[in-house]
Amino acid sequence: MTKMGGAHHIKRHPAPVFWPIHRKEYVWTVKPKAGPHPANRCMPLLILIRDVFNLAKTKREAKKIISEKQIIVDGRFVVEYDYPIGLMDVIEIPKMKIAYRVLPSPKNILSLHKIKGKEKSFKLFKITGKTSVKGGRLQLNLHDGQNILLDQKRPRQPKDQEYETTDVLKISLSKKKILEHTKIRKSIPAIIIDGKNVGVGGKITRIKKGRGAHPTIVTLESANVKKIQTPIKFVFAIGKEKPWISLPEGKKNE
């Protein structure tokens, strides 16, 4: 009988470069399950527990920690050891009273930034698409595969135009409700999530609309970097007048 389902392992050598694993010590490592984030922009929860947090020495120990519901991701306990951890996810370890947000990083593609207080209660989501579902309600498709239904029941209401792709929502993790909403526009703080300038933050100073096959180009400026131009698909708004989230030292928007 043939094996059902996909492989649960990948070879270490071609694994994403930002995974903190030894490339030659062993042949195989954990493969992130299909889900919220692209395979080359996420990390399995097991590697996070064992190799980043150093809470376990072996795969068996890490799986035990995860199966005992000691890790919270985006407001819920996760028990799948291969669960993919990616951009803007909020990871909490209640027993240690610590929490982190996953942010883009110039060195490691993704990095963990320690957060506390109210920051643990919400997550930022980028809108990647809009869909009209049965009954005329508007569904917003978000960057981590989740969807959110708006309240209106009649199609083509003015509120439909309020939300556009590339907009960012601040959503409560406990109630799954939209707390705030921001657009890609001049003077707002943003961070670059892909490309050669990944992890650089600043304020948007210019938006040059693209035509045809040419993408819309956004210009950001910060205290550390004079000007950076990048396609709008690589830009993630993180607030309005001020950032909604804290950032590592050196990334703070001026």
C-alpha positions as CSV (number, residue, x, y, z in Angstrom):
1,M,0.0,0.0,0.0
2,T,1.3,3.4,-0.9
3,K,1.9,6.1,1.7
4,M,-0.9,8.6,2.2
5,G,-0.3,12.3,2.7
6,G,2.9,14.4,2.2
7,A,6.3,14.1,3.8
8,H,6.8,15.3,7.4
9,H,10.5,16.0,6.9
10,I,12.8,17.9,4.5
11,K,16.5,17.8,4.1
12,R,18.5,20.2,6.2
13,H,20.7,21.6,3.4
14,P,17.9,23.2,1.3
15,A,15.9,24.3,4.4
16,P,15.4,28.1,4.7
17,V,18.7,29.9,5.6
18,F,17.2,31.6,8.6
19,W,16.4,28.4,10.4
20,P,19.0,28.0,13.2
21,I,19.8,24.4,12.5
22,H,23.1,22.5,11.8
23,R,23.2,21.8,8.1
24,K,25.6,18.8,8.2
25,E,25.1,17.2,11.6
26,Y,21.9,15.4,10.5
27,V,20.3,14.8,7.1
28,W,16.6,15.6,7.9
29,T,14.6,18.2,9.8
30,V,11.0,19.0,10.4
31,K,8.9,20.3,7.5
32,P,6.3,23.0,8.3
33,K,2.8,21.9,7.6
34,A,0.8,23.6,4.9
35,G,-1.1,26.5,6.4
36,P,-0.9,30.1,7.4
37,H,2.5,31.1,5.9
38,P,4.6,30.3,2.8
39,A,7.2,27.5,3.4
40,N,10.1,29.8,2.7
41,R,8.8,32.4,5.1
42,C,8.0,30.4,8.2
43,M,9.5,28.1,10.8
44,P,8.1,24.9,12.4
45,L,7.1,25.4,16.0
46,L,9.3,22.5,17.0
47,I,12.5,24.3,15.7
48,L,11.4,27.4,17.5
49,I,11.1,25.6,20.8
50,R,14.2,23.5,20.5
51,D,16.7,25.6,18.5
52,V,15.6,29.2,19.2
53,F,14.2,29.2,22.7
54,N,16.4,26.2,23.7
55,L,13.6,24.8,25.9
56,A,14.4,21.3,24.7
57,K,17.5,19.4,23.6
58,T,15.8,16.8,21.4
59,K,12.8,16.5,19.1
60,R,11.0,14.3,21.6
61,E,11.4,16.8,24.4
62,A,10.1,19.6,22.2
63,K,7.1,17.6,21.0
64,K,6.3,16.8,24.6
65,I,6.3,20.6,25.5
66,I,4.1,21.4,22.6
67,S,1.6,18.5,23.2
68,E,1.2,19.6,26.8
69,K,-0.3,22.9,25.6
70,Q,2.5,25.1,26.9
71,I,2.7,27.3,23.8
72,I,0.1,29.9,22.6
73,V,0.1,31.2,19.0
74,D,-2.2,34.0,18.1
75,G,-4.4,33.6,21.2
76,R,-4.8,29.8,21.1
77,F,-2.9,26.8,22.3
78,V,-1.1,25.0,19.5
79,V,-0.3,21.2,19.8
80,E,1.0,20.5,16.3
81,Y,4.8,20.4,16.4
82,D,5.0,21.3,12.7
83,Y,2.7,24.3,12.9
84,P,4.2,27.1,10.8
85,I,5.3,30.3,12.6
86,G,5.5,33.4,10.4
87,L,5.1,37.1,9.9
88,M,3.3,39.1,12.7
89,D,2.4,35.9,14.7
90,V,2.2,36.4,18.5
91,I,3.8,33.6,20.5
92,E,3.3,33.3,24.2
93,I,4.8,31.0,26.8
94,P,2.5,31.4,29.9
95,K,4.7,29.4,32.3
96,M,7.7,31.7,31.6
97,K,5.5,34.9,31.4
98,I,7.1,35.9,28.1
99,A,5.6,36.8,24.6
100,Y,7.1,37.6,21.2
101,R,5.9,39.0,17.9
102,V,7.5,37.7,14.7
103,L,8.9,40.6,12.7
104,P,10.9,40.9,9.4
105,S,14.6,41.1,9.9
106,P,17.5,42.3,7.7
107,K,19.8,39.5,8.9
108,N,17.5,36.5,9.4
109,I,14.4,37.2,7.3
110,L,12.3,36.7,10.4
111,S,13.1,37.5,14.0
112,L,11.4,37.4,17.4
113,H,10.7,40.7,19.2
114,K,9.8,40.5,22.9
115,I,6.5,42.2,23.7
116,K,4.4,42.7,26.9
117,G,1.2,44.2,28.2
118,K,-1.6,45.0,25.7
119,E,0.7,44.1,22.7
120,K,0.0,40.5,23.4
121,S,-3.7,40.9,22.8
122,F,-3.7,41.9,19.1
123,K,-2.1,41.1,15.8
124,L,-1.6,43.0,12.6
125,F,-3.0,41.5,9.3
126,K,-2.4,42.7,5.8
127,I,-5.4,42.4,3.4
128,T,-4.4,40.3,0.4
129,G,-7.8,40.0,-1.3
130,K,-11.6,40.6,-1.0
131,T,-14.4,38.2,-1.8
132,S,-18.2,38.5,-1.9
133,V,-19.7,35.5,-0.2
134,K,-23.2,34.1,-0.1
135,G,-25.7,36.7,1.1
136,G,-23.6,39.6,-0.3
137,R,-21.3,39.8,2.7
138,L,-17.8,41.0,2.2
139,Q,-14.9,38.7,3.2
140,L,-11.4,40.0,3.7
141,N,-8.6,37.6,2.9
142,L,-5.6,38.1,5.2
143,H,-1.8,37.5,4.7
144,D,-1.7,34.4,7.0
145,G,-4.5,32.6,5.3
146,Q,-7.3,33.7,7.7
147,N,-10.5,35.4,6.6
148,I,-12.8,37.9,8.3
149,L,-16.4,38.6,7.4
150,L,-17.7,42.1,7.6
151,D,-21.1,42.9,9.1
152,Q,-22.9,44.4,6.1
153,K,-25.3,42.1,4.4
154,R,-26.0,44.0,1.2
155,P,-23.4,44.0,-1.6
156,R,-21.7,47.1,-2.9
157,Q,-22.2,49.2,0.2
158,P,-19.9,52.2,0.7
159,K,-18.1,50.3,3.4
160,D,-17.0,47.7,0.8
161,Q,-14.7,50.5,-0.6
162,E,-13.3,51.3,2.8
163,Y,-11.1,48.2,2.8
164,E,-8.6,47.6,0.0
165,T,-5.9,45.1,-0.7
166,T,-2.5,46.2,1.0
167,D,-4.5,47.8,3.9
168,V,-3.6,46.6,7.4
169,L,-6.0,45.6,10.2
170,K,-5.3,45.6,13.9
171,I,-7.4,42.6,15.2
172,S,-8.1,41.5,18.7
173,L,-6.9,37.9,19.3
174,S,-9.5,37.1,21.9
175,K,-12.6,38.5,20.2
176,K,-11.4,38.4,16.5
177,K,-12.7,41.9,16.0
178,I,-11.2,44.8,14.0
179,L,-9.8,47.3,16.4
180,E,-8.2,49.7,13.9
181,H,-7.6,50.0,10.2
182,T,-4.9,51.8,8.2
183,K,-4.0,52.3,4.5
184,I,-0.8,52.6,2.6
185,R,-0.5,56.4,2.4
186,K,2.0,59.2,3.0
187,S,3.3,59.9,6.5
188,I,2.3,56.5,8.0
189,P,4.9,54.1,9.6
190,A,5.6,51.0,7.7
191,I,8.1,48.1,7.5
192,I,9.4,46.2,4.5
193,I,8.6,42.5,4.6
194,D,10.5,41.1,1.6
195,G,13.1,41.9,-1.0
196,K,16.7,43.1,-0.4
197,N,15.6,45.7,2.2
198,V,13.6,43.3,4.3
199,G,13.2,44.5,7.9
200,V,13.8,48.2,7.2
201,G,11.2,50.5,8.8
202,G,10.4,54.1,8.2
203,K,7.7,56.6,7.2
204,I,6.1,56.6,3.8
205,T,7.1,59.8,1.9
206,R,5.9,59.0,-1.6
207,I,3.7,56.6,-3.5
208,K,4.2,56.4,-7.2
209,K,1.2,54.6,-8.9
210,G,2.2,51.9,-11.4
211,R,0.7,51.4,-14.8
212,G,0.2,48.2,-16.6
213,A,2.8,45.7,-15.6
214,H,4.7,48.2,-13.6
215,P,4.1,48.0,-9.9
216,T,3.2,50.8,-7.6
217,I,6.5,52.0,-5.9
218,V,6.6,53.2,-2.3
219,T,9.3,55.4,-0.9
220,L,10.2,55.1,2.8
221,E,12.5,57.3,4.9
222,S,13.9,56.7,8.4
223,A,16.6,58.1,10.6
224,N,19.1,55.3,9.7
225,V,18.3,55.1,6.0
226,K,17.7,58.2,3.9
227,K,15.4,56.8,1.1
228,I,14.3,53.3,0.1
229,Q,12.1,52.4,-2.8
230,T,10.2,49.1,-2.9
231,P,7.1,47.7,-4.6
232,I,3.9,48.2,-2.6
233,K,3.5,44.4,-2.1
234,F,6.6,44.4,0.1
235,V,5.3,47.2,2.3
236,F,3.4,46.4,5.6
237,A,1.8,49.4,7.4
238,I,2.2,49.2,11.1
239,G,0.1,52.2,12.3
240,K,-1.3,55.6,11.6
241,E,0.4,58.7,13.0
242,K,2.4,56.4,15.3
243,P,3.2,52.6,15.2
244,W,0.7,50.3,16.9
245,I,3.5,47.8,17.7
246,S,6.9,48.2,19.4
247,L,10.0,47.6,17.2
248,P,13.6,46.5,18.0
249,E,16.1,49.2,18.6
250,G,17.4,50.6,15.3
251,K,14.0,50.0,13.5
252,K,12.0,52.7,15.3
253,N,10.3,55.1,12.9
254,E,11.2,58.7,13.3
